[in-house]
Amino acid sequence: MLNFKDIKNNYSFFKKKLEKKNYFLNIKKFKKLDYIRKNLQINTEIKISEHKKLSKYMIFYKKIYTNTYLLKNKLINSRNKIFLLKKKLEKIKKKIHNMLILIPNIPYDDVPLGNKEKNNKEIFRWGKIKKYNFPILNHIEIGNKLQGFDWKVSSNISGSGFSIMKGSIAYLHRALGQFMLNIHTKIHGYKEIYVPFIVKKKCMYGTGQLPKFKNDLFHIQNMHHLNKKNNYDNFFLIPTSEVSLINLVQNKILLSHELPLKFTALSACFRAEPNTYGKDAQGLIRNHQFDKVEIVQIVHPKDSEKTLEELTNHAEKILQLLKLPYRKMLLCEGELGFSSKKTYDLEVWLPSQKLYREISSCSMIGDFQSRRINAKYKDKKKNKNFFLHTLNGSGLAVGRTLAAILENFQCSNGTVKIPKVLRNPYMNGMKFL
């Protein structure tokens, strides 16, 4: 969430910045609401001050006179007026808050201009794209030949957008998740966290999934034993473990020396966005349920920019160790996510499509999420509390990594070569699927 005071002090700046993310700030409405809020705030404070004086006078008056009926009535009327003013003030504040939570984060200064995919900036490419002397297959065809997928049964059980993996492909899928976690914990210094897959509504608000992306989430409506008073729409399946990891610091004040906090988690992710058709959604590329290793850092504001580079490098390291060709893209302003100030996308090469597909998104969020969850750090020198900065990235999406391995390491005889880094101990010495 953006700082309301900052917006008020520089409407034109925020209007221009937000337009670059295809959001049009209603300045007139904001100014009108703030004008009403300010007047109500002043009137409320005046009435409270008058009421305090009247209360003090009442104490003095009772000592001299026995008939205090008129003065009591004045006090009651004064209290009622204050109550009504406070109610109106809260209503206006709620309206302003409801506007604020719909406003996206503003782009960082060095983010490329534009609002289309073609405006994204390619930073570099890594890895050698193999040439094949046989007809290449896509990951679905390869997996089907290895009897590792069962799309018909998964559709029968859950509908479209879900997958069943079996045998050696399920084994490789599990190995990939463990491999990623081990690299992030043992080499990159992240702390592994096991997170809940079901979270409260306030956590989704905290990370920015709500209210904007409500229709893309799976709602849980059957948890009466947890929330008897107001169950409906209060719980959600996580779309990413970022939600659970960021909310670990909800309503906390950390000390500067505790920073940075580095968390990682392997979790199932659930996304209810409508199914699309074509190459973008085939097989393991876009599912309603998939596994992903998430990496999150919670840092001092001065370290935010350099941490984005570090965190992105951590995600890249997984691709490099697996020898998967990829490219690094800096997203333009209009392509940035709702909460992001700056984002790098890592796109892995898929030979069957002859193009790069997103496998990781690494974002610098600034204090956008920490304002929503009230997460701060204490500056001892200034003796003040300030909002923390958060960053997150995929390190990596396990299903898409599996798809990339099946395609990039396919052999002419129908087998798939297992990347060397996975053979021992993860695949127990196996060299081929």
C-alpha positions in Angstrom: 0.0 0.0 0.0 1.3 3.5 -0.9 1.7 6.2 1.8 -1.4 8.4 1.8 0.6 11.4 3.0 3.0 11.0 0.0 0.1 10.9 -2.4 -1.5 14.0 -0.9 1.8 15.9 -1.1 2.5 15.1 -4.7 -0.7 14.1 -6.6 0.8 14.8 -10.1 3.9 12.6 -9.5 1.8 9.6 -8.4 -0.7 10.2 -11.2 2.0 10.1 -13.8 3.8 7.1 -12.3 0.5 5.1 -11.9 -0.6 5.7 -15.4 2.5 3.9 -16.5 1.1 0.8 -14.8 -2.3 1.4 -16.5 -3.9 2.8 -13.3 -5.6 6.1 -13.4 -5.7 7.9 -10.1 -8.9 9.7 -9.4 -7.4 12.9 -7.9 -10.7 14.8 -7.6 -12.2 12.0 -5.5 -9.1 11.7 -3.4 -9.0 15.4 -2.7 -12.7 15.5 -1.9 -12.5 12.7 0.6 -9.4 14.1 2.2 -11.1 17.5 2.5 -14.1 15.9 4.3 -11.7 13.8 6.5 -9.7 16.9 7.5 -12.8 18.9 8.5 -14.3 16.0 10.4 -11.0 15.5 12.2 -10.8 19.2 13.2 -14.5 19.3 14.3 -14.0 16.0 16.3 -11.0 17.4 18.1 -12.7 20.7 18.9 -15.8 18.8 20.3 -13.5 16.5 22.4 -11.7 19.5 23.8 -15.0 21.3 24.6 -16.3 18.1 26.2 -13.2 17.8 28.4 -13.7 21.4 29.6 -17.4 20.7 30.3 -16.5 17.6 32.3 -14.0 19.6 34.4 -16.6 22.3 34.9 -19.2 19.6 36.0 -16.8 18.5 38.8 -16.5 22.1 40.1 -20.3 22.8 39.6 -21.4 19.7 41.6 -19.5 21.0 44.7 -21.6 24.2 44.7 -25.0 23.3 43.3 -27.2 20.3 43.7 -29.3 20.7 40.5 -27.0 19.5 37.7 -29.7 18.4 35.3 -29.1 20.9 32.6 -25.3 20.4 32.7 -25.7 16.6 32.6 -27.8 16.9 29.5 -25.2 19.1 27.9 -22.6 16.4 28.6 -24.8 13.7 27.2 -25.5 15.7 24.0 -21.8 16.5 23.7 -20.9 12.8 24.0 -23.5 11.9 21.4 -22.2 14.5 19.0 -18.6 13.2 19.4 -19.8 9.6 18.8 -21.5 10.6 15.6 -18.5 12.7 14.4 -16.2 9.7 15.1 -18.5 7.4 13.2 -18.5 9.7 10.2 -14.7 10.1 10.4 -14.2 6.3 10.5 -16.5 6.0 7.5 -14.5 8.5 5.5 -11.2 6.9 6.5 -12.5 3.5 5.4 -13.4 5.0 2.0 -9.9 6.3 1.7 -8.4 3.0 2.8 -10.5 1.1 0.3 -9.2 3.4 -2.5 -5.6 3.0 -1.3 -5.7 -0.9 -1.3 -6.7 -0.9 -5.0 -3.7 1.3 -6.0 -0.7 -0.6 -7.4 2.9 0.1 -6.4 4.7 2.7 -8.5 7.6 1.6 -10.8 11.2 2.1 -9.9 13.2 4.8 -11.7 15.2 2.5 -14.0 12.3 0.4 -15.1 11.9 0.5 -18.9 9.1 2.6 -20.4 6.1 0.9 -22.1 3.2 -1.3 -21.3 3.6 -4.3 -23.7 5.8 -7.4 -23.7 7.9 -6.1 -26.5 8.9 -3.2 -24.3 10.6 -5.5 -21.8 14.4 -5.3 -21.8 16.6 -8.3 -22.4 19.6 -8.2 -20.0 21.4 -11.3 -21.2 21.2 -14.9 -22.3 22.9 -17.8 -20.7 23.6 -21.3 -21.9 24.0 -23.0 -25.3 20.9 -24.0 -27.2 21.3 -27.6 -28.4 20.8 -28.6 -32.0 19.0 -31.9 -32.5 19.4 -34.3 -35.4 16.0 -36.0 -34.8 12.4 -34.7 -34.6 12.0 -33.1 -31.2 9.0 -33.7 -28.9 7.3 -31.5 -26.4 7.3 -32.4 -22.7 3.8 -33.9 -22.9 4.8 -36.3 -25.6 8.0 -37.3 -23.9 6.2 -37.9 -20.6 3.5 -39.9 -22.3 6.1 -42.1 -24.0 7.7 -42.7 -20.6 4.3 -43.4 -19.1 4.9 -40.7 -16.5 1.7 -38.6 -17.1 -1.9 -39.5 -16.8 -3.9 -36.5 -18.1 -7.1 -38.5 -18.6 -7.3 -39.6 -15.0 -6.3 -36.2 -13.6 -9.1 -34.6 -15.7 -11.5 -37.2 -14.4 -10.5 -36.6 -10.8 -10.1 -32.8 -10.7 -10.9 -31.4 -14.2 -8.6 -29.5 -16.5 -5.6 -27.7 -15.3 -4.3 -30.5 -13.0 -1.7 -33.2 -13.5 -0.8 -36.7 -12.4 2.8 -37.8 -12.5 4.0 -41.3 -12.0 7.1 -43.4 -11.7 10.4 -41.9 -12.7 8.9 -38.6 -13.7 7.2 -38.2 -10.3 10.6 -39.1 -8.8 12.4 -36.4 -10.8 9.7 -33.9 -9.9 10.3 -34.6 -6.1 14.1 -34.6 -6.6 14.0 -31.1 -8.2 12.1 -29.6 -5.3 14.7 -31.1 -2.8 17.6 -29.9 -4.9 16.3 -26.4 -5.1 15.7 -26.2 -1.3 19.2 -27.6 -0.6 20.9 -25.0 -2.8 19.0 -22.1 -1.3 19.5 -23.3 2.3 23.1 -24.7 2.2 24.7 -22.3 -0.3 22.5 -19.1 -0.4 21.8 -18.9 3.3 18.0 -19.0 3.4 16.1 -20.5 6.3 13.7 -23.3 5.3 10.1 -22.8 6.4 7.2 -25.2 6.2 4.1 -23.0 5.6 0.3 -23.4 5.9 -1.4 -23.8 2.5 -4.5 -22.2 3.9 -4.4 -18.6 5.0 -6.7 -15.9 6.4 -8.1 -13.1 4.2 -5.9 -10.5 6.0 -2.8 -12.3 4.8 -3.9 -12.1 1.2 -4.6 -8.4 1.7 -1.1 -8.1 3.2 0.7 -9.3 0.2 -1.5 -7.6 -2.3 -3.5 -10.6 -3.7 -6.7 -9.0 -2.3 -8.8 -7.3 -3.3 -7.7 -7.0 -6.9 -7.1 -10.7 -7.7 -10.0 -12.2 -5.7 -11.4 -14.1 -8.7 -8.0 -15.8 -9.3 -7.9 -17.4 -5.9 -9.4 -20.6 -4.4 -11.8 -19.7 -1.5 -12.3 -22.0 1.4 -15.9 -21.9 2.6 -16.1 -24.8 5.0 -14.1 -24.1 8.1 -16.8 -23.5 10.6 -14.8 -25.0 13.5 -12.2 -22.2 12.9 -14.4 -19.3 12.4 -18.1 -19.8 13.5 -19.1 -16.1 13.4 -18.1 -15.2 9.9 -16.8 -18.1 7.9 -17.8 -17.1 4.3 -14.8 -16.1 2.2 -12.4 -15.8 5.1 -9.9 -18.4 4.1 -7.9 -19.0 0.9 -5.5 -21.6 -0.6 -2.2 -19.9 -1.2 -1.3 -18.9 -4.8 2.4 -18.9 -3.7 4.2 -19.5 -0.4 5.2 -15.8 -0.6 1.9 -15.1 1.2 2.7 -17.2 4.2 6.4 -16.2 4.3 5.9 -12.4 4.1 3.2 -12.7 6.9 5.7 -14.2 9.2 6.6 -10.6 10.2 3.0 -9.3 10.3 2.6 -6.7 13.1 6.3 -7.1 14.2 9.0 -4.6 15.0 12.5 -6.0 14.2 15.9 -4.7 15.3 18.3 -3.6 12.6 20.9 -6.2 13.4 18.3 -9.0 12.8 18.1 -8.0 9.1 18.1 -9.4 6.5 15.6 -12.2 7.0 15.9 -14.9 4.3 13.2 -17.5 4.0 12.5 -20.3 1.5 9.7 -22.8 1.2 8.6 -25.6 -1.1 4.8 -25.6 -1.3 1.9 -26.4 -3.5 0.4 -23.3 -5.1 -3.2 -22.9 -6.1 -4.5 -20.5 -8.8 -8.1 -20.3 -10.0 -7.5 -18.2 -13.0 -9.5 -19.3 -16.1 -7.9 -22.0 -18.3 -6.3 -20.8 -21.5 -5.5 -22.8 -24.5 -2.4 -23.0 -26.7 1.3 -23.4 -26.1 1.2 -21.0 -23.0 -1.0 -23.5 -21.1 0.1 -26.9 -22.3 0.9 -29.8 -19.9 2.9 -28.5 -16.9 3.2 -24.9 -18.2 0.0 -23.5 -16.5 -1.9 -25.5 -13.9 -4.4 -24.7 -11.1 -2.1 -26.7 -8.7 1.7 -26.8 -9.0 4.8 -26.9 -6.7 7.1 -24.0 -6.4 10.2 -23.1 -4.3 9.8 -19.5 -3.2 12.7 -17.3 -1.9 11.9 -14.2 0.2 14.1 -11.5 1.7 13.0 -8.9 4.3 15.6 -6.1 4.4 16.6 -2.6 5.5 15.4 -0.1 2.8 18.9 0.9 1.9 19.7 -2.7 0.9 16.6 -3.2 -1.3 18.0 -2.6 -4.7 21.2 -4.7 -4.3 19.1 -7.5 -2.7 17.0 -7.8 -5.9 20.2 -8.5 -7.8 21.3 -11.1 -5.2 17.9 -12.8 -5.0 17.7 -13.0 -8.8 21.2 -14.5 -9.0 20.0 -17.2 -6.5 17.2 -18.2 -8.9 19.6 -18.1 -11.9 22.0 -20.4 -10.1 19.4 -23.2 -10.1 19.1 -22.9 -13.9 22.8 -22.8 -14.4 23.5 -25.9 -12.2 20.8 -27.7 -14.3 22.5 -26.5 -17.5 19.2 -25.1 -18.7 19.5 -22.2 -21.3 17.6 -19.1 -20.2 17.4 -15.3 -20.6 17.0 -12.6 -18.1 14.4 -9.9 -18.8 13.7 -6.6 -17.0 10.0 -5.9 -17.2 8.7 -2.6 -18.4 6.3 -0.4 -16.3 3.1 -1.8 -17.7 4.1 -5.4 -17.4 4.9 -5.1 -13.6 2.8 -7.0 -11.1 0.4 -5.1 -8.8 2.8 -5.0 -5.8 6.1 -4.8 -7.7 8.4 -1.8 -8.1 10.9 -3.7 -10.3 10.9 -7.2 -11.6 13.3 -9.5 -13.4 11.7 -12.5 -15.3 13.9 -15.5 -16.0 12.7 -17.4 -19.1 13.8 -20.9 -19.8 14.3 -22.2 -23.4 11.7 -24.8 -24.6 13.0 -26.5 -27.8 9.6 -27.7 -28.9 8.2 -24.1 -29.0 11.5 -22.6 -30.1 11.2 -19.8 -27.6 11.8 -18.8 -24.0 9.0 -19.2 -21.3 8.9 -17.6 -17.9 10.1 -19.9 -15.1 10.9 -17.4 -12.4 9.8 -13.8 -11.5 11.9 -11.9 -9.0 10.5 -8.7 -7.6 11.5 -5.7 -5.4 8.4 -4.6 -3.5 9.8 -1.8 -1.3 7.5 -1.0 1.7 4.3 -1.7 -0.2 3.6 -5.0 1.6 5.1 -4.0 4.9 2.6 -1.1 5.2 -0.2 -3.5 4.6 1.0 -6.0 7.3 2.5 -3.3 9.6 6.0 -4.8 9.6 8.7 -2.4 10.8 12.3 -2.2 12.1 13.6 0.0 14.9 16.3 2.5 14.1 18.1 2.9 17.4 20.0 6.1 16.3 16.8 7.9 15.3 14.8 6.1 18.0 12.0 5.6 15.4 10.3 2.7 13.7 10.3 2.5 9.9 8.7 0.1 7.4 10.7 -2.8 6.2 11.3 -3.6 2.5 10.3 -7.0 1.0 11.5 -9.0 -2.0 10.4 -12.3 -3.4 11.2 -14.7 -6.3 10.5 -18.1 -7.6 13.5 -20.4 -7.1 12.0 -22.1 -9.2 8.6 -23.3 -10.4 9.1 -27.1 -10.1 6.7 -28.3 -12.9 8.1 -25.9 -15.5 11.6 -26.9 -14.6 10.7 -30.5 -15.1 9.1 -29.6 -18.5 12.3 -27.8 -19.5 14.5 -30.7 -18.5 12.4 -33.2 -20.4 12.6 -31.1 -23.6 16.2 -29.9 -23.4 17.7 -33.3 -22.3 15.6 -35.6 -24.7 17.5 -38.2 -26.6 16.8 -39.8 -30.0 15.9 -43.1 -28.5 13.1 -41.6 -26.5 15.0 -41.5 -23.2 15.8 -38.3 -21.2 19.3 -37.7 -19.8 19.2 -36.6 -16.2 21.3 -33.5 -15.4 24.5 -34.5 -13.7 23.8 -32.3 -10.6 20.7 -34.3 -9.9 22.1 -37.9 -10.4 23.6 -38.2 -6.9 22.2 -38.2 -4.3 18.8 -36.9 -5.6 18.1 -39.6 -8.3 20.1 -42.3 -6.6 22.6 -42.6 -9.4 20.0 -42.7 -12.3 21.4 -41.3 -15.6 18.4 -41.6 -17.8 14.6 -41.7 -17.5 
